[in-house]
Structures are given as C-alpha cells and as structure tokens.
C-alpha cells in the first residue's frame, strides 16, 4: 500500500476555513477517483467527499455539502479539500485516499491507497 501525503490541517475557530492538500504520484493519482475521509476519536472513519477522474464530478457527504469543496490538479497530481464554515463537529483526522476506479467511488472499500492523515481541530 502506497501512502499519500496530506497537509494543511491545524487549529481553527468555528466559522473559519482551512485548505487541505494531498500530494500523490502518477501511480496513485492518474486515472483514479480521489477521496477524502475523516475519523473522530471513538468513531468510525467516514466519507467526506470524492472527485472523479473521468469527469471531475464531485460528491459530498450531507454533513459537509455546501461547506466543503474538493478539487484536483491533474498536472500536479494534487487533490485539495477546501473547508469553509467549519464547525466543532468537523474536528477529526482527515485522510486522502486514491480509488481503484476512475468513476464514482463513494465507499471506503473502493479506495486502495491511503495517506497518513492530517488533524483538524475546530474550536467553538
């Protein structure tokens, strides 16, 4: 399993913004849907959003829809998660993952490469 590299996490007050970055290689990026997941201590890892290779279409969990935006730079093998209007419940370790497929991949089982995670803490 090849690890992706996330960055950009940190401490932010509620209502603030952060942008997470995920650096990948051609092997772990090209022709793959890329996803973001998060895990709060004591909870299961949950899907945040994804962006496909085939169309660049984005998909989001209901909990972040309208606040988070996923984008990718195919020339740089980078994927980003722009997080706005952050809430304390967004506090988690955020993980970047590369999917097996190039189309819609919405479940954890569909991802084959994972990063180490970057922590995000949102204070009230």
N, C-alpha and C positions, 0 to 999 in steps of 0.2 A: 504494500500500500504506500503510495507516494503522498507526502504531506504537502498541502498548500500552505501559504503563509499569509495570515491575516494581520492587519494592523489598524490602528486608529481608535481603539477603544480607550475608555477613560471615565472620568467622573464628570457628571454634568447635572445641572439642576433641572427639575421638571420644567417642561416647556422649551428646553434648549435643543440643540442639534449636534449630531456627530456624523461623520462620514467614515465608514469602514472600508478598507481596501483589502483585496485578496490578490496576491501575486501567484500566478500559475506558470507552468511551462506549456509548450505546444502540446506535449503528450497529455497533460491534464486539463487542457482548455479547448483546443481546437476540435470542432465538431461536437462539442458537448454542451448540454444544458448545465448551467451553473446555479447552485442554490445556496441559500443562507438558512441556517438553523440556529436555535439558541437553547440554552439549558440553564434554568434557575436551580440553585441547590435544593435538592429534595424533590425535584420534579423531573418528568421525562423530557427528553430533548424534543423540541417542537419545530415544525416547519415555519419559516418566516416568509420566504418568497423564493422565486426562481426566475431565470431568464433563459429562453431557449436559444440554441444556435441557429436553428432553421429560419426563424422569423424575427428573433429578438423580442418576442412577446413576453410579457411579464405576468406573474401570478403571485398573489399575496394571501397570507392568512388574514382572516377577517379582523383579527386583533390589531393589525398594523396597516390595513388598507387605508389609503388616503394620507398616511403619515410617512411611510417609508417608500423609497424608490430604488429599484435595482437597475443598474446599468452595466454595460460591458464595453471594453475597448479591445476589439479583436486584433488590432495591430500590436498591442502591448501585452496580450494575454492577461488582462486585468478585469476584475469584476468589482463593483462597488455597491455599497448599501448606504444610501443617504437616509438618515433618520432625523425626522423633524417632530416637533411637538412631543418630545419624549415624556413618558410617564414613569413613575416608580416601578410599575409592573413590567416595564421593558428591561429592568435590571436582569442581566444574565451574561453568561459567556456565549459569545457569538461565533459560530463556525461557518466557514466557507466549505463547500463541497462541490465536486465535479460529478456529473451524472454519467451513467452508462450510455444514455441515448442522447439524441440531438433535438428531440421534440419535448413535449410536455412531460416533466418528471416532478411529481408532487409529493412523493413519499420518500422517507429516509432509505428504504430498501433499494431505491433506484439510483443511489449515489455510491460511487466506488472509490473516490479519493477524498480525503478529509484534511483540513488544516488543524492546527493546534488550538485554535480559539483565541479570541481577544475579549477581555472582560469589559462590560459596560455597566456602570453603576449610575442610576438616576436617583437623585435625592429630591425629597419633597420640600 
